[in-house]
Amino acid sequence: MNDAALHRSTLAIHAGRGPRTPGGPLNPPLTLASSFHGGDYAREQGTPVWEAFEEAIGTLEGGRSVSYASGIGASTAIVETLPAAAKVVGPAAGYAWTRSLLRDRADSGRITLTEVDTSDTEATLKACEGADLLWLESPSNPMIEIAELDRLCAELRDRETRVAVDSSFATPLLQRPLELGADFSMHSATKFIGGHSDLMLGVVTTRDERLDARLRHVRAQLGATPGSLESFLALRGLRTLPLRIETAQRTALELARRLSNHPAVKAVHYAGLPTDPGHERAKRFMDGFGAMLSIELDTTPEAAEAVCRSVRVFTHAKSLGGIESLIDRRARYTGSSAPPDPAAAQHRLRARGRPLERPFPRP
């Protein structure tokens, strides 16, 4: 089968199934084993279901994938590929645990860290002078900002600065950082790829054979190996990702439009809106705008909490990417989990449009 001739939605269903053997299973079986006849320990050689999941993601991303026990495990592996005292440029606003990871490494002297607004391309390029790694998150958490991935990757390639992109919000169906020139494309498969809020898994993809080997070594050394059941479930979730992301982002766009006209809403952050600062960027290199949106309410913190308590279709919970619709008031957190400017946006909510049995009716 010529993968290049297949649509990515088709690849999500067919990649990672192995050879078609008469009498063999249609789906890769769940393999519960830590040792193999004449082979290595599972931590070194992996298991058939890991390999099937990694093959599927690698096919979609256009590289070689390595899976981990969680998204932050995948992020840690990327950082561990760096030399001592490496200079890293990271986002001033982004996923709390990634920012904590980078700050901890900086505090211990493992890296030097510069934080920057990565939606500001000129400021980011300036900060990357002499940098070993630029860490990007696009669309970002929680502000749904779009980094100028195509330009950043192109210009930093000439400077020999590696680029890592957390593309979890976009999924491999909507954005492929490696095609834009990134060195690493990372996903928390816990989210949209798994899709059912029932597993933890991370995955990193690269086209560089040396980086791939290093990522696998770090996985074995840190013991950040994925569970076989989690890999099986994530691969099964991947099969329905095309349908889920299509309906979820359609719902998110309709929700963003409606909320933009609501008198209690101060601002809606969603690249699918033509007025959003990231709209034209996303159109350049994304195949959709995703299913996450951020909302600022023109009200009190107490009223924002009441919204979270009162919703019926949405659930007040801290996660994303499952078939459920979740809502979370980010300003209730402190430290790296807080929104980038709590004083200016005390009532920011994060919500995801969920797949519906039928789309919203047109206004």
C-alpha positions in Angstrom: 0.0 0.0 0.0 1.4 3.4 -1.0 1.0 5.5 2.1 1.7 8.7 0.2 -1.4 8.2 -1.9 -3.8 7.8 1.1 -5.6 10.6 2.9 -4.4 11.1 6.5 -7.8 10.1 7.8 -7.4 6.8 6.0 -3.9 6.3 7.4 -5.2 6.8 10.9 -7.4 3.8 10.4 -5.0 1.6 8.5 -1.4 2.4 9.7 0.2 0.2 12.3 -1.7 -3.0 11.5 1.2 -5.1 10.3 1.2 -7.6 7.4 -2.0 -9.1 6.3 -1.6 -12.7 7.3 -4.3 -15.3 6.5 -5.9 -16.3 9.7 -4.2 -13.5 11.6 -6.0 -10.9 13.7 -7.2 -7.7 12.0 -6.0 -5.6 14.9 -2.6 -5.9 16.7 -3.3 -8.0 19.7 -2.7 -6.8 23.3 0.7 -8.4 24.3 1.2 -8.7 28.0 4.8 -9.7 28.3 8.0 -8.4 29.9 10.4 -11.0 28.4 10.7 -12.6 25.0 12.2 -15.8 23.7 15.8 -15.1 22.6 15.1 -11.3 22.8 15.7 -8.5 25.2 13.7 -7.3 28.2 10.6 -5.4 27.1 12.0 -2.1 28.3 14.7 -2.4 25.6 13.0 -4.0 22.7 9.4 -2.9 23.3 6.3 -4.9 22.7 4.3 -5.6 19.5 1.5 -3.2 20.5 4.0 -0.4 21.3 5.5 -0.9 17.9 2.1 -0.9 16.2 1.1 2.4 17.9 4.5 4.0 17.1 4.3 2.9 13.5 0.8 4.4 13.1 1.9 7.8 14.6 5.1 7.8 12.7 3.3 7.2 9.4 1.0 10.2 10.1 3.8 12.5 11.3 6.4 11.4 8.6 9.1 10.1 10.9 10.0 7.6 13.6 7.9 7.6 16.8 8.8 6.6 20.4 6.1 6.2 22.9 6.3 7.0 26.7 4.2 6.5 29.8 2.8 10.0 29.7 3.0 13.3 27.8 5.4 14.8 30.3 7.5 11.6 30.0 7.8 12.4 26.3 8.7 16.0 27.1 11.4 14.9 29.6 12.9 12.6 27.0 13.4 15.5 24.6 15.1 17.6 27.3 17.3 14.7 28.1 18.7 14.7 24.5 20.4 18.1 25.3 24.0 18.5 26.3 24.9 19.9 29.8 24.4 23.7 30.1 22.3 23.8 26.9 20.5 27.0 26.2 16.8 26.5 25.9 14.1 29.0 24.9 10.7 28.1 26.2 7.2 29.6 26.3 6.3 32.2 28.9 2.8 30.7 28.8 2.0 27.0 28.2 1.3 23.7 29.7 2.1 23.9 33.4 4.1 20.7 33.8 6.3 21.5 30.7 7.1 24.9 32.2 7.8 23.3 35.5 10.1 20.7 33.8 12.2 23.4 32.1 12.3 25.6 35.2 13.5 22.7 37.4 16.2 21.8 34.9 17.3 25.5 34.9 17.3 25.7 38.7 19.5 22.7 38.9 22.0 24.1 36.4 21.2 21.4 33.8 20.1 24.1 31.3 19.9 27.8 30.9 16.3 28.9 30.2 14.9 32.0 28.5 11.1 32.3 28.5 9.4 34.3 25.8 6.0 35.0 24.2 6.4 32.4 21.4 3.5 34.0 19.5 5.8 37.0 19.0 8.0 35.7 16.2 10.6 38.5 16.2 11.1 38.3 20.0 11.4 34.5 19.8 14.0 34.6 17.1 16.0 37.2 19.0 15.8 35.0 22.2 17.1 32.0 20.2 20.5 33.5 19.3 22.9 30.8 20.3 20.1 28.5 21.6 20.3 24.7 21.4 16.6 24.2 21.6 13.4 26.2 21.1 10.3 24.6 22.8 7.1 25.6 21.1 3.5 24.8 22.0 1.0 25.5 19.3 -1.9 25.9 19.7 -0.9 26.9 23.2 -2.4 26.0 26.5 -4.4 27.8 27.8 -4.6 30.8 25.5 -4.8 28.9 22.2 -2.1 31.1 20.6 -0.6 30.1 17.2 3.2 30.2 16.9 4.5 31.0 13.4 5.9 27.5 13.1 6.8 27.6 9.4 8.9 30.7 9.7 10.5 29.8 13.1 11.5 26.3 11.9 12.9 27.7 8.6 15.0 30.4 10.2 16.3 28.3 13.1 17.3 25.5 10.8 20.0 27.8 9.4 21.1 28.5 12.9 21.3 24.8 13.9 18.8 25.4 16.8 16.6 22.3 17.3 12.9 22.9 17.5 10.5 20.9 19.5 6.8 21.3 19.1 4.1 20.2 21.5 1.3 19.6 18.9 -1.2 17.9 21.3 -4.0 20.4 20.7 -3.6 20.1 16.9 -3.2 16.2 16.7 -1.3 14.7 13.7 -4.3 15.2 11.5 -4.3 19.0 11.7 -0.6 19.8 12.0 2.7 18.1 11.1 5.6 20.0 12.6 8.3 17.8 11.0 7.1 18.8 7.5 7.7 22.4 8.5 11.2 21.6 9.6 10.9 20.9 13.3 13.2 18.3 14.9 10.7 16.9 17.4 6.9 16.6 17.2 5.4 15.7 20.6 1.9 14.6 21.6 0.2 13.8 24.9 -1.7 10.8 23.5 -3.6 11.0 26.8 -5.7 13.7 25.1 -7.2 13.6 21.6 -5.3 10.6 20.3 -6.6 8.3 23.1 -9.8 10.2 23.0 -11.7 8.6 25.9 -10.2 10.0 29.1 -9.0 6.5 30.2 -5.3 6.3 29.6 -2.0 8.2 30.0 0.6 8.1 27.1 3.0 10.3 25.3 4.8 10.1 21.9 7.7 11.9 20.2 8.4 11.7 16.5 11.7 12.7 14.7 13.3 12.2 11.3 16.8 12.2 12.7 18.1 8.6 13.3 20.5 9.7 16.0 17.8 11.6 17.9 15.5 8.6 17.6 18.2 6.3 19.1 18.7 8.8 21.9 15.0 9.0 22.6 14.8 5.2 22.9 17.8 5.1 25.2 16.4 7.7 27.4 13.0 5.9 27.6 14.8 2.7 28.8 17.1 4.5 31.2 14.3 6.5 32.8 11.9 3.6 32.8 9.3 5.8 31.1 7.9 2.9 29.2 4.3 2.8 28.1 1.9 0.1 29.3 0.7 -2.4 26.8 -2.9 -1.8 27.6 -2.5 1.9 27.3 -0.8 1.5 23.9 -3.6 -0.8 22.7 -6.3 1.7 23.8 -4.4 4.7 22.3 -4.1 2.8 19.0 -7.8 2.0 19.1 -8.6 5.6 19.9 -6.5 6.8 16.9 -8.8 4.9 14.6 -11.7 7.2 15.4 -9.7 10.4 15.6 -10.6 11.7 12.1 -14.3 11.5 13.0 -13.9 12.9 16.5 -11.7 15.9 15.6 -13.9 16.8 12.6 -17.1 17.0 14.6 -15.3 18.5 17.7 -13.8 21.4 15.9 -17.0 22.1 14.1 -18.7 22.3 17.4 -15.9 24.5 18.9 -16.2 27.0 16.0 -20.0 27.3 16.5 -19.5 27.7 20.2 -16.8 30.3 19.6 -19.1 32.3 17.3 -22.0 32.2 19.8 -20.0 33.1 22.8 -18.4 36.0 20.9 -21.9 37.6 20.8 -22.7 36.8 24.4 -23.0 39.9 26.7 -21.1 38.2 29.6 -18.2 37.2 27.4 -15.2 39.6 27.2 -13.2 37.7 24.7 -13.0 34.4 22.9 -9.6 32.9 21.9 -10.0 30.5 19.0 -8.0 30.6 15.7 -11.1 29.6 13.7 -12.5 33.1 14.2 -11.3 35.4 11.4 -10.7 38.1 14.1 -8.3 36.0 16.1 -4.6 37.0 15.8 -3.6 33.4 14.9 -6.3 32.9 12.2 -4.1 33.6 9.1 -1.1 31.8 10.6 -3.2 28.7 11.2 -4.6 28.8 7.7 -1.0 28.6 6.3 0.1 25.3 7.9 -2.8 23.7 9.7 -5.6 21.6 8.2 -8.1 22.9 10.8 -8.3 25.0 13.8 -8.7 22.4 16.5 -11.3 21.8 19.2 -10.0 23.9 22.1 -11.0 27.4 22.9 -10.4 29.9 25.7 -13.0 32.4 27.1 -12.7 35.5 29.2 -15.8 36.4 31.1 -16.6 40.0 31.9 -17.7 39.2 35.5 -16.4 38.2 38.9 -14.4 35.1 39.9 -17.4 33.9 41.9 -19.7 34.1 38.9 -17.1 32.3 36.7 -17.0 29.5 39.3 -20.8 29.4 39.2 -20.7 28.9 35.4 -18.4 25.8 35.9 -20.7 24.4 38.6 -23.9 25.0 36.6 -23.1 23.5 33.2 -24.9 20.3 32.3 -23.5 19.2 28.9 -20.0 20.2 30.0 -18.1 18.7 33.0 -16.0 20.8 35.3 -12.7 18.9 35.1 -9.0 19.5 34.3 -8.2 17.7 31.1 -9.1 17.8 27.4 -9.3 15.7 24.3 -11.9 13.1 25.4 -15.3 12.6 23.9 -16.7 14.6 26.9 -16.8 18.4 26.9 -14.8 19.8 29.8 -14.6 23.3 31.3 -12.0 24.6 33.7 -11.4 28.1 35.2 -7.7 28.5 34.8 -7.4 31.6 37.0 -8.2 29.5 40.1 -4.6 28.1 39.8 -1.4 29.7 40.9 2.2 29.5 39.7 2.9 27.9 36.4 -0.7 26.6 36.1 -2.2 30.1 36.1 -3.0 32.0 32.9 -0.2 34.2 31.7 -1.8 37.4 33.0 -4.1 36.6 35.9 -4.6 40.3 36.8 -6.0 41.1 33.4 -8.0 37.8 33.0 -9.3 36.6 36.3 -12.2 34.7 34.8 -10.6 32.8 31.9 -12.3 29.5 31.1 -11.0 26.7 28.9 -13.5 24.6 27.1 -13.5 22.0 24.3 -16.2 21.5 21.7 -17.3 17.9 21.9 -18.5 15.6 19.1 -22.3 15.8 18.9 -24.9 13.4 17.6 -25.8 16.3 15.3 -24.2 19.7 14.7 -25.6 22.9 16.2 -28.5 24.3 14.1 -27.4 27.3 12.1 -28.4 30.7 13.7 
